[in-house]
Structures are given as structure tokens and as C-alpha cells.
Amino acid sequence: MSSRESTRPNTVVILAAGQGTRMKTGWAKVMAPMCGRPLIAWVVDQALALNPARVLVVVGFRGDEVAAAVTKLDASGRVQCVRQEPQLGTGHALQVCLPALGADPGPTVVLYGDMPLLTPASLTRLCEAREQSGAALLTCQASNPRGFGRIVRDAGGQFARIVEEKDASPDIRAISEVNLGVYAFPGRDLVRLLPTLSNKNAQKEYYLTEVVELLVREARSVQTLCIEDEDEAIGVNTLQHLSQARAALQERILEGHMAAGVFIEDPATTYIDHGVSIGARTRILPCTVVRSGAVIGSDCEIGPFTHVRPGTVLEEGAELGNFVETKNARVGGHSKAKHLSYLGDVTIGRKVNIGAGTIFANYDGKHKHHCQVDDGSFVGSGSVLVAPVHVGQGATTGAGAIVKRNSSIPPGETWVGVPARPLHKRTEPRPDSSEQAPPKG
């Protein structure tokens, strides 16, 4: 058995029952949006990266909504939900899991559903530390402790206990090393000690930190691991915290694309969601937003000021320019829409030019409709195509053309006007000026 296999947890428990009242949004806190997915999805990813046999998510406020979001994140069915009603603290959250945990849940890791930035490397180190001791927990030297429990050490510098901020004296509040609430326990010890927890504290809640203290009293080894990157410690309790966490996650996403050969000219003004595929050598220019689910090929160019919405597929060499928005749009190889256009519910073939100000009017007030623009077509500036419309191969619309719904422009034809009609070339010569009416006088 490899070292990784021997240290991986059998069970991961994610605490996700909180309401998030400080956000003042009415959302379940863990359903707050973050880079194209709910906050809780990032933590489920952390859990699954450890390759456990199962993941228990403790839900409470708007629990059905949270359960629906998390159970579809793993097709193997390892993610299960346990309801905590009422919410009486972190220890109580584990207590309600006791029937699911059983007598021996095996090595067990506890995560928080509002901490999206923990890395697999930190959690792997935590599991390795648990293998070497009775239990392990993550700490951080926080520049702003803001609500975390403090790590209290004895005269020899060894871990002694955790004191929650609301129960802490001014001296203890001055401690900068904080408990992140992320633990790795021997499963048998966890289920043995959970029923013994007390709620004799300022909050009248059952704290999971007491399990750690009970292990220390039993002279069991408890190891602390202080993470170096303080961003990993960000816990989301307010919309300000959410914005801080989102910024850190966005930086990771952009760094991943750049490492894969995507040129991002100005990362500070570029927003790319989770779940976006971008090919090498593609250029992303400033003030560009790419939403989750977009697929962008290699050698494309996007931006500046471009909004790429879900369902967009750009084939190799496609270009989207200034103030272009796409949604459910497939843009063929080496096709271009460079200025002030909306491409909604449209399939565009190869080597198509979409002129400035073009609108695919896809919505009739009740339903969305689709347009098709075949290879080599030229859509003139200011055209409006009222879906459904089919523009045949090599066809052209003149500047300002309004193409009515259910129109089909045959291959090679040019349509102009309002409403657009076929442009017929003259078959008779213009009359010569000498044959015109004689001058007066």
C-alpha cells in the first residue's frame, strides 16, 4: 500500500448547516456564488481530492437546496447529507452524524463548508500528521484573527487547548495563532468522545474543539500544522469575506490557464469562472468575462470588453472583440465578431464575418429561437436577424438589414433593406443621358 493510500481518510465530514446571517442575503451561506459555482462545491472538491470512501455533508438552513447542489458533485454517490436541526454548534454537527459514522468510521477529516481555499497539499499533510499522532489540526498565524478560536500552548510551546474568541480573555484574544477548525481524527476516538461533550460556555453550544481537549487530557498526541499561505484560512462569513475568497480563487484559476499556454494580458481585469476550457495560444484581452461552461479553442482572441456566457463554443482561431456578448453560441474556426454585437442562440460556420452592431434577436418574449449562419457568409454592420433565420453559405446581408423571422437566405445571395429582401442586379443598362428628355427652352 502506498503512503498516500495509507494516510487517506475513510470519512470526510463537511460542516455546512449555517445560515450566514451576517451576509444579509437570505442565501444558505454555503450556496453563495463563487467563480461560477456555489461556495460548497469548492469544499466538496477538497474532500473528494482526498479520495475518501464517503463524504458526509451536514446541512441545516435551506438544507434541501444545499443537498441538491452537493449530491450531484460526485457520480459515484459517495456524497451524502445529514440534517442538523437545530444548529447547536460544531460538536453537535458531528453528534448528528453518529448514526452514519457507526462504531468505527476510520480516519475522519472535518472540513468547513465556508473555507474554499484549502489546498490538497495542506490536507494531505494534515492526514499524514494524523497517521503519526492521535489527532491533527490546521492552524494559521492570522494577521486579523476575526472570530477564530485561539491556539493556547504550554510553557514548552506544546499545544494545550483551543479557546473560542467569544470565551477568550483579552490576553488570549491577543494570540495570533488561530484554529481553522479543520481536523483529522482517529474515527474510534471521535465517536467515543462526541457523546461526552458539554455546552457549558458563553454560547451554550457543543464545540468540536472539546474533543481535541479531551484527547490532550488522555495524554494522546495532538499535532498542529501551521499553514504558510494565509489565503487558505479565509472563511466566508460576510460578503466582504466572499469577495476576498473569490479574488484568491480567481487568481488560481487564471494562473492555471496561463500555465497551460493561455495569454492573459491583464489578469487584474479578467474574470474566468471555474469549468472553462481554453486552448493554448489563445489571447484574452483586458476587461473580459468568461462564464462557467464556455469552451474556447486554441489560437482564439477575446476582448477587450467581451462577455462570454454559458453555452459558448469558440472553434480554433475564432475572434470576439470589443463589447461583444455571446450566449449558447458556436462560432466556427476563423470567424470574427469584432465590435458591438450580440450572438445569442446561434451557430456560425467557418470564416464568417459578423459586422459591427449585429444582433441575433433570439427572444420573442416567450421563447428563445436559433439562427444558423453557414460558412463564408458576411453579415453586414448593423444587421438584426430575428430568429429563427438561416443564412446560407457565402450569403451577405447589407448594412442595417432587418432579416425577418423564418427567413432563409439562399447560398450566395445578398439581402438588404428593412425588411431585408434579395438584392437583384440590373439586367438592363441605365438610360444614356443623351436619350433623356430634351432640355426646356
PEJO-V823469 format. One record per residue. N is the residue number from 1. RES is the residue in one letter. PHI is phi in whole degrees, -180 to 180 (none if undefined). Layout:
n=[N | N]
res=[RES | RES]
phi=[PHI | PHI]
This chain:
n=[1 | 2 | 3 | 4 | 5 | 6 | 7 | 8 | 9 | 10 | 11 | 12 | 13 | 14 | 15 | 16 | 17 | 18 | 19 | 20 | 21 | 22 | 23 | 24 | 25 | 26 | 27 | 28 | 29 | 30 | 31 | 32 | 33 | 34 | 35 | 36 | 37 | 38 | 39 | 40 | 41 | 42 | 43 | 44 | 45 | 46 | 47 | 48 | 49 | 50 | 51 | 52 | 53 | 54 | 55 | 56 | 57 | 58 | 59 | 60 | 61 | 62 | 63 | 64 | 65 | 66 | 67 | 68 | 69 | 70 | 71 | 72 | 73 | 74 | 75 | 76 | 77 | 78 | 79 | 80 | 81 | 82 | 83 | 84 | 85 | 86 | 87 | 88 | 89 | 90 | 91 | 92 | 93 | 94 | 95 | 96 | 97 | 98 | 99 | 100 | 101 | 102 | 103 | 104 | 105 | 106 | 107 | 108 | 109 | 110 | 111 | 112 | 113 | 114 | 115 | 116 | 117 | 118 | 119 | 120 | 121 | 122 | 123 | 124 | 125 | 126 | 127 | 128 | 129 | 130 | 131 | 132 | 133 | 134 | 135 | 136 | 137 | 138 | 139 | 140 | 141 | 142 | 143 | 144 | 145 | 146 | 147 | 148 | 149 | 150 | 151 | 152 | 153 | 154 | 155 | 156 | 157 | 158 | 159 | 160 | 161 | 162 | 163 | 164 | 165 | 166 | 167 | 168 | 169 | 170 | 171 | 172 | 173 | 174 | 175 | 176 | 177 | 178 | 179 | 180 | 181 | 182 | 183 | 184 | 185 | 186 | 187 | 188 | 189 | 190 | 191 | 192 | 193 | 194 | 195 | 196 | 197 | 198 | 199 | 200 | 201 | 202 | 203 | 204 | 205 | 206 | 207 | 208 | 209 | 210 | 211 | 212 | 213 | 214 | 215 | 216 | 217 | 218 | 219 | 220 | 221 | 222 | 223 | 224 | 225 | 226 | 227 | 228 | 229 | 230 | 231 | 232 | 233 | 234 | 235 | 236 | 237 | 238 | 239 | 240 | 241 | 242 | 243 | 244 | 245 | 246 | 247 | 248 | 249 | 250 | 251 | 252 | 253 | 254 | 255 | 256 | 257 | 258 | 259 | 260 | 261 | 262 | 263 | 264 | 265 | 266 | 267 | 268 | 269 | 270 | 271 | 272 | 273 | 274 | 275 | 276 | 277 | 278 | 279 | 280 | 281 | 282 | 283 | 284 | 285 | 286 | 287 | 288 | 289 | 290 | 291 | 292 | 293 | 294 | 295 | 296 | 297 | 298 | 299 | 300 | 301 | 302 | 303 | 304 | 305 | 306 | 307 | 308 | 309 | 310 | 311 | 312 | 313 | 314 | 315 | 316 | 317 | 318 | 319 | 320 | 321 | 322 | 323 | 324 | 325 | 326 | 327 | 328 | 329 | 330 | 331 | 332 | 333 | 334 | 335 | 336 | 337 | 338 | 339 | 340 | 341 | 342 | 343 | 344 | 345 | 346 | 347 | 348 | 349 | 350 | 351 | 352 | 353 | 354 | 355 | 356 | 357 | 358 | 359 | 360 | 361 | 362 | 363 | 364 | 365 | 366 | 367 | 368 | 369 | 370 | 371 | 372 | 373 | 374 | 375 | 376 | 377 | 378 | 379 | 380 | 381 | 382 | 383 | 384 | 385 | 386 | 387 | 388 | 389 | 390 | 391 | 392 | 393 | 394 | 395 | 396 | 397 | 398 | 399 | 400 | 401 | 402 | 403 | 404 | 405 | 406 | 407 | 408 | 409 | 410 | 411 | 412 | 413 | 414 | 415 | 416 | 417 | 418 | 419 | 420 | 421 | 422 | 423 | 424 | 425 | 426 | 427 | 428 | 429 | 430 | 431 | 432 | 433 | 434 | 435 | 436 | 437 | 438 | 439 | 440 | 441]
res=[M | S | S | R | E | S | T | R | P | N | T | V | V | I | L | A | A | G | Q | G | T | R | M | K | T | G | W | A | K | V | M | A | P | M | C | G | R | P | L | I | A | W | V | V | D | Q | A | L | A | L | N | P | A | R | V | L | V | V | V | G | F | R | G | D | E | V | A | A | A | V | T | K | L | D | A | S | G | R | V | Q | C | V | R | Q | E | P | Q | L | G | T | G | H | A | L | Q | V | C | L | P | A | L | G | A | D | P | G | P | T | V | V | L | Y | G | D | M | P | L | L | T | P | A | S | L | T | R | L | C | E | A | R | E | Q | S | G | A | A | L | L | T | C | Q | A | S | N | P | R | G | F | G | R | I | V | R | D | A | G | G | Q | F | A | R | I | V | E | E | K | D | A | S | P | D | I | R | A | I | S | E | V | N | L | G | V | Y | A | F | P | G | R | D | L | V | R | L | L | P | T | L | S | N | K | N | A | Q | K | E | Y | Y | L | T | E | V | V | E | L | L | V | R | E | A | R | S | V | Q | T | L | C | I | E | D | E | D | E | A | I | G | V | N | T | L | Q | H | L | S | Q | A | R | A | A | L | Q | E | R | I | L | E | G | H | M | A | A | G | V | F | I | E | D | P | A | T | T | Y | I | D | H | G | V | S | I | G | A | R | T | R | I | L | P | C | T | V | V | R | S | G | A | V | I | G | S | D | C | E | I | G | P | F | T | H | V | R | P | G | T | V | L | E | E | G | A | E | L | G | N | F | V | E | T | K | N | A | R | V | G | G | H | S | K | A | K | H | L | S | Y | L | G | D | V | T | I | G | R | K | V | N | I | G | A | G | T | I | F | A | N | Y | D | G | K | H | K | H | H | C | Q | V | D | D | G | S | F | V | G | S | G | S | V | L | V | A | P | V | H | V | G | Q | G | A | T | T | G | A | G | A | I | V | K | R | N | S | S | I | P | P | G | E | T | W | V | G | V | P | A | R | P | L | H | K | R | T | E | P | R | P | D | S | S | E | Q | A | P | P | K | G]
phi=[none | -71 | -60 | -63 | -66 | -73 | -99 | -68 | -75 | -82 | -133 | -121 | -112 | -111 | -88 | -141 | -95 | -69 | -84 | 73 | -63 | -71 | -74 | 60 | -111 | 86 | -73 | -64 | -52 | -75 | -98 | -59 | -73 | -149 | 55 | 90 | -157 | -68 | -50 | -62 | -63 | -65 | -77 | -61 | -60 | -58 | -64 | -67 | -63 | -82 | 56 | -79 | -72 | -157 | -128 | -103 | -107 | -86 | -114 | -148 | -62 | 50 | -61 | -63 | -65 | -65 | -61 | -63 | -74 | -86 | -70 | -90 | -82 | -139 | -65 | -77 | 81 | -73 | -87 | -126 | -114 | -127 | -92 | -115 | -139 | -75 | -93 | -117 | 109 | -67 | -65 | -63 | -60 | -76 | -61 | -70 | -87 | -55 | -59 | -76 | -70 | 75 | -71 | -143 | -77 | 76 | -52 | -129 | -107 | -115 | -120 | -104 | -71 | -110 | -120 | -84 | -104 | -62 | -99 | -56 | -63 | -66 | -72 | -66 | -61 | -61 | -66 | -65 | -66 | -63 | -62 | -91 | -143 | -72 | -159 | -147 | -145 | -93 | -129 | -154 | -85 | -90 | -71 | -139 | -59 | 26 | 99 | -75 | -70 | -97 | -89 | -104 | -116 | -82 | -61 | -89 | 85 | -84 | -58 | -116 | -166 | -117 | -119 | -66 | -57 | -69 | -104 | -92 | -76 | -55 | -64 | -72 | -64 | -75 | -71 | -94 | -79 | -121 | -88 | -86 | 78 | -109 | -128 | -129 | -119 | -67 | -59 | -62 | -66 | -61 | -70 | -72 | -91 | -55 | -67 | -93 | -66 | -115 | -110 | -84 | -153 | -61 | -94 | 55 | -119 | -97 | -95 | -68 | -58 | -67 | -60 | -63 | -63 | -64 | -65 | -63 | -62 | -83 | 64 | -85 | -73 | -125 | -103 | -108 | -122 | -93 | -76 | -87 | -91 | -65 | -57 | -62 | -87 | -63 | -110 | -96 | -122 | -134 | -66 | -66 | -61 | -61 | -67 | -65 | -66 | -62 | -61 | -68 | -66 | -60 | -60 | -64 | -62 | -65 | -62 | -64 | -67 | -65 | -65 | -93 | 98 | -93 | -87 | -112 | -65 | -138 | -56 | -65 | -117 | -113 | -125 | -127 | -73 | -61 | 81 | -105 | -104 | -133 | -78 | -64 | 72 | -73 | -106 | -110 | -92 | -59 | 60 | -111 | -122 | -122 | -89 | -55 | 96 | -71 | -125 | -122 | -77 | -81 | 60 | -89 | -136 | -133 | 105 | -79 | 56 | -121 | -120 | -104 | -96 | -56 | 87 | -84 | -129 | -108 | -81 | -51 | 81 | -71 | -134 | -123 | -114 | -57 | 54 | -108 | -121 | -126 | -155 | 49 | -122 | -108 | -113 | -70 | -57 | 63 | -86 | -136 | -136 | -96 | -148 | 53 | -129 | -118 | -112 | -118 | 53 | -144 | -114 | -114 | -75 | -83 | 52 | -102 | -107 | -104 | -71 | -58 | 80 | -74 | -128 | -94 | -81 | -91 | -120 | -99 | 102 | -129 | -134 | -93 | -129 | -111 | -116 | -129 | -122 | -82 | -51 | 72 | -78 | -132 | -100 | -70 | -58 | 75 | -72 | -124 | -108 | -89 | -63 | -84 | -142 | -123 | -105 | -72 | -58 | 72 | -79 | -136 | -113 | -75 | -57 | 77 | -67 | -112 | -93 | -68 | -58 | 67 | -80 | -134 | -88 | -63 | -53 | 80 | -80 | -116 | -116 | -139 | 97 | -132 | -71 | -67 | -135 | -61 | -91 | -99 | -72 | -69 | -102 | -112 | -69 | -63 | -63 | -71 | -61 | -73 | -95 | -76 | -55 | -65 | -67 | -70 | 108]
